[in-house]
Amino acid sequence: MDGLTILIMLLISIFVFAIVISLFSAVGQWKMFKKAGKNGWEALVPIYNQYILCKITGVNPIWVAILFGSILLAGIPIIGSIVSALVSIYFPILLAISTAKSFGKDDVWGLGLFFFAPIFYMILGFGASEYVGPTPMNDVVLELFGVKNEVNNNEVPNNVTAAQSTDSMSGVKFCSACGSKVVSGNVFCGNCGHKI
């Protein structure tokens, strides 16, 4: 075989490997999204899936805009490249650890999700872990600018009464924030993430 044939075979192998890894990740995320009360198809839409993952984990969705804004900044010599690189590392770590915590796992498990996402998404999606509600990692970067995470578990809307949270006749629970039916045993609403 000549060099060109070997190069073409290598590129095809890398492409097929990347497709397989992407499929594992997509299937795992689909199942994970379903566990969190979201539609599975939302895991398949680029950029939007990051926004939904922010909603699931309680991470401020402004990070999605910051990430893609930083990609535009990468064209600016030195400073833009440094900012883009830092954001491109920090946001995925923030999201991975927050995802792990939202499914009852620890920070080390979140780092595994960061480094080996397809495998860990499959474990979250098909494993026994349950969605415990949005549990974001402490976001030190946004806190420097006075911006809070999406989740504030102590906040209860003024217009909600105790009668709205549980239907005492049937024992079915409803979210006091959005009124959605809550799966028995869940600590957080699968629709809005509010603490039950």
Contact map, one row per residue, 1 for C-alpha under 8 A:
1110110000000000000000000000000000000000000000000000000000000000000000000000000000000000000000000000000000000000000000000000000000000000000000000000000000000000000000000000000000000000000000000000
1111110000000000000000000000000000000000000000000000000000000000000000000000000000000000000000000000000000000000000000000000000000000000000000000000000000000000000000000000000000000000000000000000
1111111000000000000000000000000000000000000000000000000000000000000000000000000000000000000000000000000000000000000000000000000000000000000000000000000000000000000000000000000000000000000000000000
0111111100000000000000000000000000000000000000000000000000000000000000000000000000000000000000000000000000000000000000000000000000000000000000000000000000000000000000000000000000000000000000000000
1111111110000000000000000000000000000000000000000000000000000000000000000000000000000000000000000000000000000000000000000000000000000000000000000000000000000000000000000000000000000000000000000000
1111111111000000000000000000000000000000000000000000000000000000000000000000000000000000000000000000000000000000000000000000000000000000000000000000000000000000000000000000000000000000000000000000
0011111111100000000000000000000000000000000000000000000000000000000000000000000000000000000000000000000000000000000000000000000000000000000000000000000000000000000000000000000000000000000000000000
0001111111110000000000000000000000000000000000000000000000000000000000000000000000000000000000000000000000000000000000000000000000000000000000000000000000000000000000000000000000000000000000000000
0000111111111000000000000000000000000000000000000000000000000000000000000000000000000000000000000000000000000000000000000000000000000000000000000000000000000000000000000000000000000000000000000000
0000011111111100000000000000000000000000000000000000000000000000000000000000000000000000000000000000000000000000000000000000000000000000000000000000000000000000000000000000000000000000000000000000
0000001111111110000000000000000000000000000000000000000000000000000000000000000000000000000000000000000000000000000000000000000000000000000000000000000000000000000000000000000000000000000000000000
0000000111111111000000000000000000000000000000000000000000000000000000000000000000000000000000000000000000000000000000000000000000000000000000000000000000000000000000000000000000000000000000000000
0000000011111111100000000000000000000000000000000000000000000000000000000000000000000000000000000000000000000000000000000000000000000000000000000000000000000000000000000000000000000000000000000000
0000000001111111110000000000000000000000000000000000000000000000000000000000000000000000000000000000000000000000000000000000000000000000000000000000000000000000000000000000000000000000000000000000
0000000000111111111000000000000000000000000000000000000000000000000000000000000000000000000000000000000000000000000000000000000000000000000000000000000000000000000000000000000000000000000000000000
0000000000011111111100000000000000000000000000000000000000000000000000000000000000000000000000000000000000000000000000000000000000000000000000000000000000000000000000000000000000000000000000000000
0000000000001111111110000000000000000000000000000000000000000000000000000000000000000000000000000000000000000000000000000000000000000000000000000000000000000000000000000000000000000000000000000000
0000000000000111111111000000000000000000000000000000000000000000000000000000000000000000000000000000000000000000000000000000000000000000000000000000000000000000000000000000000000000000000000000000
0000000000000011111111100000000000000000000000000000000000000000000000000000000000000000000000000000000000000000000000000000000000000000000000000000000000000000000000000000000000000000000000000000
0000000000000001111111110000000000000000000000000000000000000000000000000000000000000000000000000000000000000000000000000000000000000000000000000000000000000000000000000000000000000000000000000000
0000000000000000111111111000000000000000000000000000000000000000000000000000000000000000000000000000000000000000000001000000000000000000000000000000000000000000000000000000000000000000000000000000
0000000000000000011111111100000000000000000000000000000000000000000000000000000000000000000000000000000000000000000001000000000000000000000000000000000000000000000000000000000000000000000000000000
0000000000000000001111111110000000000000000000000000000000000000000000000000000000000000000000000000000000000000000000000000000000000000000000000000000000000000000000000000000000000000000000000000
0000000000000000000111111111000000000000000000000000000000000000000000000000000000000000000000000000000000000000000001100100000000000000000000000000000000000000000000000000000000000000000000000000
0000000000000000000011111111100000000000000000000000000000000000000000000000000000000000000000000000000000000000000011101100000000000000000000000000000000000000000000000000000000000000000000000000
0000000000000000000001111111110000000000001100000000000000000000000000000000000000000000000000000000000000000000000001000000000000000000000000000000000000000000000000000000000000000000000000000000
0000000000000000000000111111111000000000000000000000000000000000000000000000000000000000000000000000000000000000000000000100000000000000000000000000000000000000000000000000000000000000000000000000
0000000000000000000000011111111100000000000000000000000000000000000000000000000000000000000000000000000000000000000001111111110000000000000000000000000000000000000000000000000000000000000000000000
0000000000000000000000001111111110000001001000000000000000000000000000000000000000000000000000000000000000000000000000001100100000000000000000000000000000000000000000000000000000000000000000000000
0000000000000000000000000111111111000011111100000000000000000000000000000000000000000000000000000000000000000000000000000000100000000000000000000000000000000000000000000000000000000000000000000000
0000000000000000000000000011111111100001000000000000000000000000000000000000000000000000000000000000000000000000000000000101110000000000000000000000000000000000000000000000000000000000000000000000
0000000000000000000000000001111111110001000000000000000000000000000000000000000000000000000000000000000000000000000000001001110000000000000000000000000000000000000000000000000000000000000000000000
0000000000000000000000000000111111111111011000000000100100000000000000000000000000000000000000000000000000000000000000000000100000000000000000000000000000000000000000000000000000000000000000000000
0000000000000000000000000000011111111111000000000000000000000000000000000000000000000000000000000000000000000000000000000000000000000000000000000000000000000000000000000000000000000000000000000000
0000000000000000000000000000001111111100000000000000000000000000000000000000000000000000000000000000000000000000000000000000100001100000000000000000000000000000000000000000000000000000000000000000
0000000000000000000000000000000111111100000000000000000100000000000000000000000000000000000000000000000000000000000000000000000000101000000000000000000000000000000000000000000000000000000001000000
0000000000000000000000000000000011111110000000000000000000000000000000000000000000000000000000000000000000000000000000000000000000000000000000000000000000000000000000000000000000000000000001100000
0000000000000000000000000000000011111111010000000000000000000000000000000000000000000000000000000000000000000000000000000000000000000000000000000000000000000000000000000000000000000000000001100000
0000000000000000000000000000010011001111111000000000000000000000000000000000000000000000000000000000000000000000000000000000000000000000000000000000000000000000000000000000000000000000000000000000
0000000000000000000000000000111111000111111100000000000000000000000000000000000000000000000000000000000000000000000000000000000000000000000000000000000000000000000000000000000000000000000000000000
0000000000000000000000000000010000000011111110000000000000000000000000000000000000000000000000000000000000000000000000000000000000000000000000000000000000000000000000000000000000000000000000000000
0000000000000000000000000000010010000111111110011001000000000000000000000000000000000000000000000000000000000000000000000000000000000000000000000000000000000000000000000000000000000000000000000000
0000000000000000000000000100110010000011111111011000000000000000000000000000000000000000000000000000000000000000000000000000000000000000000000000000000000000000000000000000000000000000000000000000
0000000000000000000000000100010000000001111111001000000000000000000000000000000000000000000000000000000000000000000000000000000000000000000000000000000000000000000000000000000000000000000000000000
0000000000000000000000000000000000000000111111111000000000000000000000000000000000000000000000000000000000000000000000000000000000000000000000000000000000000000000000000000000000000000000000000000
0000000000000000000000000000000000000000001111111100000000000000000000000000000000000000000000000000000000000000000000000000000000000000000000000000000000000000000000000000000000000000000000000000
0000000000000000000000000000000000000000000011111110000000000001000000000000000000000000000000000000000000000000000000000000000000000000000000000000000000000000000000000000000000000000000000000000
0000000000000000000000000000000000000000011011111111000000000000000000000000000000000000000000000000000000000000000000000000000000000000000000000000000000000000000000000000000000000000000000000000
0000000000000000000000000000000000000000011111111111100000000000000000000000000000000000000000000000000000000000000000000000000000000000000000000000000000000000000000000000000000000000000000000000
0000000000000000000000000000000000000000000001111111110000000001000000000000000000000000000000000000000000000000000000000000000000000000000000000000000000000000000000000000000000000000000000000000
0000000000000000000000000000000000000000000000111111111000001001000000000000000000000000000000000000000000000000000000000000000000000000000000000000000000000000000000000000000000000000000000000000
0000000000000000000000000000000000000000010000011111111100000000000000000000000000000000000000000000000000000000000000000000000000000000000000000000000000000000000000000000000000000000000000000000
0000000000000000000000000000000010000000000000001111111110000000000000000000000000000000000000100010000000000000000000000000000000000000000000000000000000000000000000000000000000000000000000000000
0000000000000000000000000000000000000000000000000111111111111000000000000000000000000000000000100000000000000000000000000000000000000000000000000000000000000000000000000000000000000000000000000000
0000000000000000000000000000000000000000000000000011111111111000000000000000000000000000000000000000000000000000000000000000000000000100000000000000010000000000000000000000000000000000000000011000
0000000000000000000000000000000010010000000000000001111111000000000000000000000000000000000000000010010000000000000000000000000000001100000000000000000000000000000000000000000000000000000000001000
0000000000000000000000000000000000000000000000000000111111100000000000000000000000000000000000100110110000000000000000000000000000001111000000000000000000000000000000000000000000000000000000000000
0000000000000000000000000000000000000000000000000000011111110000000000000000000000000000000000000100000000000000000000000000000000000111000000000000111000000000000000000000000000000000000000001000
0000000000000000000000000000000000000000000000000000011011111010000000000000000000000000000001100100000000000000000000000000000000000001100000000000111000000000000000000000000000000000000000000000
0000000000000000000000000000000000000000000000000000011001111110000000000000000000000000000000000000000000000000000000000000000000000000000000000001110000000000000000000000000000000000000000000000
0000000000000000000000000000000000000000000000000010011000111111100000000000000000000000000000000000000000000000000000000000000000000000000000000000010000000000000000000000000000000000000000000000
0000000000000000000000000000000000000000000000000000000000011111110000000000000000000000000000000000000000000000000000000000000000000000000000000000000000000000000000000000000000000000000000000000
0000000000000000000000000000000000000000000000000000000000111111111000000000000000000000001000000000000000000000000000000000000000000000000000000000000000000000000000000000000000000000000000000000
0000000000000000000000000000000000000000000000100110000000001111111100000000000000000000000000000000000000000000000000000000000000000000000000000000000000000000000000000000000000000000000000000000
0000000000000000000000000000000000000000000000000000000000001111111110000000000000000000000000000000000000000000000000000000000000000000000000000000000000000000000000000000000000000000000000000000
0000000000000000000000000000000000000000000000000000000000000111111111000000000000000010000000000000000000000000000000000000000000000000000000000000000000000000000000000000000000000000000000000000
0000000000000000000000000000000000000000000000000000000000000011111111100000000000010011001000000000000000000000000000000000000000000000000000000000000000000000000000000000000000000000000000000000
0000000000000000000000000000000000000000000000000000000000000001111111110000000000000000000000000000000000000000000000000000000000000000000000000000000000000000000000000000000000000000000000000000
0000000000000000000000000000000000000000000000000000000000000000111111111000000000000000000000000000000000000000000000000000000000000000000000000000000000000000000000000000000000000000000000000000
0000000000000000000000000000000000000000000000000000000000000000011111111100000100110010000000000000000000000000000000000000000000000000000000000000000000000000000000000000000000000000000000000000
0000000000000000000000000000000000000000000000000000000000000000001111111110000000010000000000000000000000000000000000000000000000000000000000000000000000000000000000000000000000000000000000000000
0000000000000000000000000000000000000000000000000000000000000000000111111110000000000000000000000000000000000000000000000000000000000000000000000000000000000000000000000000000000000000000000000000
0000000000000000000000000000000000000000000000000000000000000000000011111111000110110000000000000000000000000000000000000000000000000000000000000000000000000000000000000000000000000000000000000000
0000000000000000000000000000000000000000000000000000000000000000000001111111100111110000000000000000000000000000000000000000000000000000000000000000000000000000000000000000000000000000000000000000
0000000000000000000000000000000000000000000000000000000000000000000000111111100110000000000000000000000000000000000000000000000000000000000000000000000000000000000000000000000000000000000000000000
0000000000000000000000000000000000000000000000000000000000000000000000001111111110000000000000000000000000000000000000000000000000000000000000000000000000000000000000000000000000000000000000000000
0000000000000000000000000000000000000000000000000000000000000000000000000111111110000000000000000000000000000000000000000000000000000000000000000000000000000000000000000000000000000000000000000000
0000000000000000000000000000000000000000000000000000000000000000000000000001111111000000000000000000000000000000000000000000000000000000000000000000000000000000000000000000000000000000000000000000
0000000000000000000000000000000000000000000000000000000000000000000000000001111111100000000000000000000000000000000000000000000000000000000000000000000000000000000000000000000000000000000000000000
0000000000000000000000000000000000000000000000000000000000000000000001001111111111110000000000000000000000000000000000000000000000000000000000000000000000000000000000000000000000000000000000000000
0000000000000000000000000000000000000000000000000000000000000000000000001111111111111000000000000000000000000000000000000000000000000000000000000000000000000000000000000000000000000000000000000000
0000000000000000000000000000000000000000000000000000000000000000000000000100011111111100000000000000000000000000000000000000000000000000000000000000000000000000000000000000000000000000000000000000
0000000000000000000000000000000000000000000000000000000000000000000001001100001111111110000000000000000000000000000000000000000000000000000000000000000000000000000000000000000000000000000000000000
0000000000000000000000000000000000000000000000000000000000000000001001101100000111111111000000000000000000000000000000000000000000000000000000000000000000000000000000000000000000000000000000000000
0000000000000000000000000000000000000000000000000000000000000000000000000000000011111111100000000000000000000000000000000000000000000000000000000000000000000000000000000000000000000000000000000000
0000000000000000000000000000000000000000000000000000000000000000000000000000000001111111110000000000000000000000000000000000000000000000000000000000000000000000000000000000000000000000000000000000
0000000000000000000000000000000000000000000000000000000000000000011001000000000000111111111000000000000000000000000000000000000000000000000000000000000000000000000000000000000000000000000000000000
0000000000000000000000000000000000000000000000000000000000000000001000000000000000011111111100000000000000000000000000000000000000000000000000000000000000000000000000000000000000000000000000000000
0000000000000000000000000000000000000000000000000000000000000000000000000000000000001111111110000000000000000000000000000000000000000000000000000000000000000000000000000000000000000000000000000000
0000000000000000000000000000000000000000000000000000000000000000000000000000000000000111111111000000000000000000000000000000000000000000000000000000000000000000000000000000000000000000000000000000
0000000000000000000000000000000000000000000000000000000000000010001000000000000000000011111111100000000000000000000000000000000000000000000000000000000000000000000000000000000000000000000000000000
0000000000000000000000000000000000000000000000000000000000000000000000000000000000000001111111110000000000000000010000000000000000000000000000000000000000000000000000000000000000000000000000000000
0000000000000000000000000000000000000000000000000000000000000000000000000000000000000000111111111000000000000110010000000000000000000000000000000000000000000000000000000000000000000000000000000000
0000000000000000000000000000000000000000000000000000000000100000000000000000000000000000011111111100000000000000000000000000000000000001101000000000000000000000000000000000000000000000000000000000
0000000000000000000000000000000000000000000000000000110010100000000000000000000000000000001111111110000000000000000000000000000000000001100000000000000000000000000000000000000000000000000000000000
0000000000000000000000000000000000000000000000000000000000000000000000000000000000000000000111111111000000000110110000000000000000000000000000000000000000000000000000000000000000000000000000000000
0000000000000000000000000000000000000000000000000000000000000000000000000000000000000000000011111111100001111110110000000000000000000001100000000000000000000000000000000000000000000000000000000000
0000000000000000000000000000000000000000000000000000000011100000000000000000000000000000000001111111110000000100000000000000000000000111100000000000000000000000000000000000000000000000000000000000
0000000000000000000000000000000000000000000000000000100110000000000000000000000000000000000000111111111000000100000000000000000000000011000000000000000000000000000000000000000000000000000000000000
0000000000000000000000000000000000000000000000000000000000000000000000000000000000000000000000011111111111101100100000000000000000000000000000000000000000000000000000000000000000000000000000000000
0000000000000000000000000000000000000000000000000000000010000000000000000000000000000000000000001111111111100100000000000000000000000111100000000000000000000000000000000000000000000000000000000000
0000000000000000000000000000000000000000000000000000000110000000000000000000000000000000000000000111111110000000000000000000000000111111000000000000000000000000000000000000000000000000000000000000
0000000000000000000000000000000000000000000000000000000000000000000000000000000000000000000000000011111110000000000000000001000011111000000000000000000000000000000000000000000000000000000000000000
0000000000000000000000000000000000000000000000000000000000000000000000000000000000000000000000000001111111000000000000000000000011110000000000000000000000000000000000000000000000000000000000000000
0000000000000000000000000000000000000000000000000000000000000000000000000000000000000000000000000001111111101100000000000000000000000000000000000000000000000000000000000000000000000000000000000000
0000000000000000000000000000000000000000000000000000000000000000000000000000000000000000000000001001100111111100000000000000000000000000000000000000000000000000000000000000000000000000000000000000
0000000000000000000000000000000000000000000000000000000000000000000000000000000000000000000000001001100011111110000000000000000000000000000000000000000000000000000000000000000000000000000000000000
0000000000000000000000000000000000000000000000000000000000000000000000000000000000000000000000001000000001111111000000000000000000000000000000000000000000000000000000000000000000000000000000000000
0000000000000000000000000000000000000000000000000000000000000000000000000000000000000000000000001001000011111111100000000000000000000000000000000000000000000000000000000000000000000000000000000000
0000000000000000000000000000000000000000000000000000000000000000000000000000000000000000000010011111100011111111110000000000000000000000000000000000000000000000000000000000000000000000000000000000
0000000000000000000000000000000000000000000000000000000000000000000000000000000000000000000010011000000000111111111000000000000000000000000000000000000000000000000000000000000000000000000000000000
0000000000000000000000000000000000000000000000000000000000000000000000000000000000000000000000000000000000011111111110010000000000000000000000000000000000000000000000000000000000000000000000000000
0000000000000000000000000000000000000000000000000000000000000000000000000000000000000000000000011001000000001111111111111000000000000000000000000000000000000000000000000000000000000000000000000000
0000000000000000000000000000000000000000000000000000000000000000000000000000000000000000000110011000000000000111111110000000000000000000000000000000000000000000000000000000000000000000000000000000
0000000000000000000000000000000000000000000000000000000000000000000000000000000000000000000000000000000000000011111110000000000000000000000000000000000000000000000000000000000000000000000000000000
0000000000000000000000000000000000000000000000000000000000000000000000000000000000000000000000000000000000000001111111110000000000000000000000000000000000000000000000000000000000000000000000000000
0000000000000000000000001000000000000000000000000000000000000000000000000000000000000000000000000000000000000001111111111000000000000000000000000000000000000000000000000000000000000000000000000000
0000000000000000000011011101000000000000000000000000000000000000000000000000000000000000000000000000000000000000100111111100000000000000000000000000000000000000000000000000000000000000000000000000
0000000000000000000000011001000000000000000000000000000000000000000000000000000000000000000000000000000000000000100111111110000000000000000000000000000000000000000000000000000000000000000000000000
0000000000000000000000000001000000000000000000000000000000000000000000000000000000000000000000000000000000000001100111111111000000000000000000000000000000000000000000000000000000000000000000000000
0000000000000000000000001001100100000000000000000000000000000000000000000000000000000000000000000000000000000000100011111111100000000000000000000000000000000000000000000000000000000000000000000000
0000000000000000000000011011101000000000000000000000000000000000000000000000000000000000000000000000000000000000000001111111111000000000000000000000000000000000000000000000000000000000000000000000
0000000000000000000000000001000000000000000000000000000000000000000000000000000000000000000000000000000000000000000000111111111000000000000000000000000000000000000000000000000000000000000000000000
0000000000000000000000000001001100000000000000000000000000000000000000000000000000000000000000000000001000000000000000011111111110000000000000000000000000000000000000000000000000000000000000000000
0000000000000000000000000001111110100000000000000000000000000000000000000000000000000000000000000000000000000000000000001111111010000000000000000000000000000000000000000000000000000000000000000000
0000000000000000000000000001001100000000000000000000000000000000000000000000000000000000000000000000000000000000000000000111111100000000000000000000000000000000000000000000000000000000000000000000
0000000000000000000000000000000000000000000000000000000000000000000000000000000000000000000000000000000000000000000000000111111110000000000000000000000000000000000000000000000000000000000000000000
0000000000000000000000000000000000000000000000000000000000000000000000000000000000000000000000000000000000000000000000000001011111000000000000000000000000000000000000000000000000000000000000000000
0000000000000000000000000000000000000000000000000000000000000000000000000000000000000000000000000000001100000000000000000001101111100000000000000000000000000000000000000000000000000000000000000000
0000000000000000000000000000000000100000000000000000000000000000000000000000000000000000000000000000001100000000000000000000000111110000000000000000000000000000000000000000000000000000000000000000
0000000000000000000000000000000000110000000000000000000000000000000000000000000000000000000000000000011100000000000000000000000011111000000000000000000000000000000000000000000000000000010000000000
0000000000000000000000000000000000000000000000000000000000000000000000000000000000000000000000000000011100000000000000000000000001111110000000000000000000000000000000000000000000000000011100000000
0000000000000000000000000000000000010000000000000000000110000000000000000000000000000000000000000000011000000000000000000000000000111110000000000000000000000000000000000000000000000000011111001110
0000000000000000000000000000000000000000000000000000001111000000000000000000000000000000000000000100110000000000000000000000000000011111000000000000001000000000000000000000000000000000000100001000
0000000000000000000000000000000000000000000000000000000011000000000000000000000000000000000000000110110000000000000000000000000000011111100000000000001000000000000000000000000000000000000000000000
0000000000000000000000000000000000000000000000000000000011100000000000000000000000000000000001101110110000000000000000000000000000000111111000000000101000000000000000000000000000000000000000000000
0000000000000000000000000000000000000000000000000000000000100000000000000000000000000000000001101100100000000000000000000000000000000011111000000000000000000000000000000000000000000000000000000000
0000000000000000000000000000000000000000000000000000000000000000000000000000000000000000000000000000000000000000000000000000000000000001111100000000000000000000000000000000000000000000000000000000
0000000000000000000000000000000000000000000000000000000000000000000000000000000000000000000001000000000000000000000000000000000000000001111111100000100000000000000000000000000000000000000000000000
0000000000000000000000000000000000000000000000000000000000000000000000000000000000000000000000000000000000000000000000000000000000000000011111110000000000000000000000000000000000000000000000000000
0000000000000000000000000000000000000000000000000000000000000000000000000000000000000000000000000000000000000000000000000000000000000000001111111000000000000000000000000000000000000000000000000000
0000000000000000000000000000000000000000000000000000000000000000000000000000000000000000000000000000000000000000000000000000000000000000001111111111000000000000000000000000000000000000000000000000
0000000000000000000000000000000000000000000000000000000000000000000000000000000000000000000000000000000000000000000000000000000000000000001111111111000000000000000000000000000000000000000000000000
0000000000000000000000000000000000000000000000000000000000000000000000000000000000000000000000000000000000000000000000000000000000000000000111111110000000000000000000000000000000000000000000000000
0000000000000000000000000000000000000000000000000000000000000000000000000000000000000000000000000000000000000000000000000000000000000000000011111110000000000000000000000000000000000000000000000000
0000000000000000000000000000000000000000000000000000000000000000000000000000000000000000000000000000000000000000000000000000000000000000000001111111000000000000000000000000000000000000000000000000
0000000000000000000000000000000000000000000000000000000000000000000000000000000000000000000000000000000000000000000000000000000000000000000001111111100000000000000000000000000000000000000000000000
0000000000000000000000000000000000000000000000000000000000010000000000000000000000000000000000000000000000000000000000000000000000000000000001100111110000000000000000000000000000000000000000000000
0000000000000000000000000000000000000000000000000000000001110000000000000000000000000000000000000000000000000000000000000000000000000001001000000011111100000000000000000000000000000000000000000000
0000000000000000000000000000000000000000000000000000001001111000000000000000000000000000000000000000000000000000000000000000000000000000000000000001111100000000000000000000000000000000000000000000
0000000000000000000000000000000000000000000000000000000001100000000000000000000000000000000000000000000000000000000000000000000000000111000000000000111110000000000000000000000000000000000000001100
0000000000000000000000000000000000000000000000000000000000000000000000000000000000000000000000000000000000000000000000000000000000000000000000000000111111100000000000000000000000000000000000000000
0000000000000000000000000000000000000000000000000000000000000000000000000000000000000000000000000000000000000000000000000000000000000000000000000000001111110000000000000000000000000000000000000110
0000000000000000000000000000000000000000000000000000000000000000000000000000000000000000000000000000000000000000000000000000000000000000000000000000000111110000000000000000000000000000000000000000
0000000000000000000000000000000000000000000000000000000000000000000000000000000000000000000000000000000000000000000000000000000000000000000000000000000111111000000000000000000000000000000000000000
0000000000000000000000000000000000000000000000000000000000000000000000000000000000000000000000000000000000000000000000000000000000000000000000000000000011111101000000000000000110000000000000000000
0000000000000000000000000000000000000000000000000000000000000000000000000000000000000000000000000000000000000000000000000000000000000000000000000000000000111111000000000000000110000000000000000000
0000000000000000000000000000000000000000000000000000000000000000000000000000000000000000000000000000000000000000000000000000000000000000000000000000000000011111000000000000000000000000000000000000
0000000000000000000000000000000000000000000000000000000000000000000000000000000000000000000000000000000000000000000000000000000000000000000000000000000000001111100000000000000000000000000000000000
0000000000000000000000000000000000000000000000000000000000000000000000000000000000000000000000000000000000000000000000000000000000000000000000000000000000011111110100000000000110000000000000000000
0000000000000000000000000000000000000000000000000000000000000000000000000000000000000000000000000000000000000000000000000000000000000000000000000000000000000011111110000000000100000000000000000000
0000000000000000000000000000000000000000000000000000000000000000000000000000000000000000000000000000000000000000000000000000000000000000000000000000000000000001111111000000000100000000000000000000
0000000000000000000000000000000000000000000000000000000000000000000000000000000000000000000000000000000000000000000000000000000000000000000000000000000000000000111111100000000000000000000000000000
0000000000000000000000000000000000000000000000000000000000000000000000000000000000000000000000000000000000000000000000000000000000000000000000000000000000000001111111100000011100100000000000000000
0000000000000000000000000000000000000000000000000000000000000000000000000000000000000000000000000000000000000000000000000000000000000000000000000000000000000000111111100000111100100000000000000000
0000000000000000000000000000000000000000000000000000000000000000000000000000000000000000000000000000000000000000000000000000000000000000000000000000000000000000011111110011110000000000000000000000
0000000000000000000000000000000000000000000000000000000000000000000000000000000000000000000000000000000000000000000000000000000000000000000000000000000000000000001111111111110000000000000000000000
0000000000000000000000000000000000000000000000000000000000000000000000000000000000000000000000000000000000000000000000000000000000000000000000000000000000000000000001111111000000000000000000000000
0000000000000000000000000000000000000000000000000000000000000000000000000000000000000000000000000000000000000000000000000000000000000000000000000000000000000000000000111110000000000000000000000000
0000000000000000000000000000000000000000000000000000000000000000000000000000000000000000000000000000000000000000000000000000000000000000000000000000000000000000000000111111000000000000000000000000
0000000000000000000000000000000000000000000000000000000000000000000000000000000000000000000000000000000000000000000000000000000000000000000000000000000000000000000001111111100000000000000000000000
0000000000000000000000000000000000000000000000000000000000000000000000000000000000000000000000000000000000000000000000000000000000000000000000000000000000000000000001110111110000001101000000000000
0000000000000000000000000000000000000000000000000000000000000000000000000000000000000000000000000000000000000000000000000000000000000000000000000000000000000000000011100011111000001111000000000000
0000000000000000000000000000000000000000000000000000000000000000000000000000000000000000000000000000000000000000000000000000000000000000000000000000000000000000000111100001111100111100000000000000
0000000000000000000000000000000000000000000000000000000000000000000000000000000000000000000000000000000000000000000000000000000000000000000000000000000000000000000110000000111111111100000010000101
0000000000000000000000000000000000000000000000000000000000000000000000000000000000000000000000000000000000000000000000000000000000000000000000000000000000011001110110000000011111100000000000000101
0000000000000000000000000000000000000000000000000000000000000000000000000000000000000000000000000000000000000000000000000000000000000000000000000000000000011001000000000000001111100000000000010100
0000000000000000000000000000000000000000000000000000000000000000000000000000000000000000000000000000000000000000000000000000000000000000000000000000000000000000000000000000001111110000000000110000
0000000000000000000000000000000000000000000000000000000000000000000000000000000000000000000000000000000000000000000000000000000000000000000000000000000000000000000110000000011111111000000000000000
0000000000000000000000000000000000000000000000000000000000000000000000000000000000000000000000000000000000000000000000000000000000000000000000000000000000000000000000000000011001111100000010100000
0000000000000000000000000000000000000000000000000000000000000000000000000000000000000000000000000000000000000000000000000000000000000000000000000000000000000000000000000001111000111110000000000000
0000000000000000000000000000000000000000000000000000000000000000000000000000000000000000000000000000000000000000000000000000000000000000000000000000000000000000000000000001111000011111010111000000
0000000000000000000000000000000000000000000000000000000000000000000000000000000000000000000000000000000000000000000000000000000000000000000000000000000000000000000000000000100000001111110001000000
0000000000000000000000000000000000000000000000000000000000000000000000000000000000000000000000000000000000000000000000000000000000000000000000000000000000000000000000000001100000000111110000000000
0000000000000000000000000000000000000000000000000000000000000000000000000000000000000000000000000000000000000000000000000000000000000000000000000000000000000000000000000000000000000011111000000000
0000000000000000000000000000000000000000000000000000000000000000000000000000000000000000000000000000000000000000000000000000000000111000000000000000000000000000000000000000000000000111111110000001
0000000000000000000000000000000000000000000000000000000000000000000000000000000000000000000000000000000000000000000000000000000000011000000000000000000000000000000000000000000000000000111110000011
0000000000000000000000000000000000000000000000000000000000000000000000000000000000000000000000000000000000000000000000000000000000011100000000000000000000000000000000000000000000000100011111001111
0000000000000000000000000000000000000000000000000000000000000000000000000000000000000000000000000000000000000000000000000000000000001000000000000000000000000000000000000000001000010100011111111111
0000000000000000000000000000000000011100000000000000000000000000000000000000000000000000000000000000000000000000000000000000000000001000000000000000000000000000000000000000000000000110000111111000
0000000000000000000000000000000000001100000000000000000000000000000000000000000000000000000000000000000000000000000000000000000000000000000000000000000000000000000000000000000001010000000011111000
0000000000000000000000000000000000000000000000000000001000000000000000000000000000000000000000000000000000000000000000000000000000000000000000000000000000000000000000000000000011000000000011111100
0000000000000000000000000000000000000000000000000000001101000000000000000000000000000000000000000000000000000000000000000000000000001100000000000000001000000000000000000000000000000000000111111110
0000000000000000000000000000000000000000000000000000000000000000000000000000000000000000000000000000000000000000000000000000000000001000000000000000001010000000000000000000001110000000000110011111
0000000000000000000000000000000000000000000000000000000000000000000000000000000000000000000000000000000000000000000000000000000000001000000000000000000010000000000000000000000000000000001110001111
0000000000000000000000000000000000000000000000000000000000000000000000000000000000000000000000000000000000000000000000000000000000000000000000000000000000000000000000000000001100000000011110000111
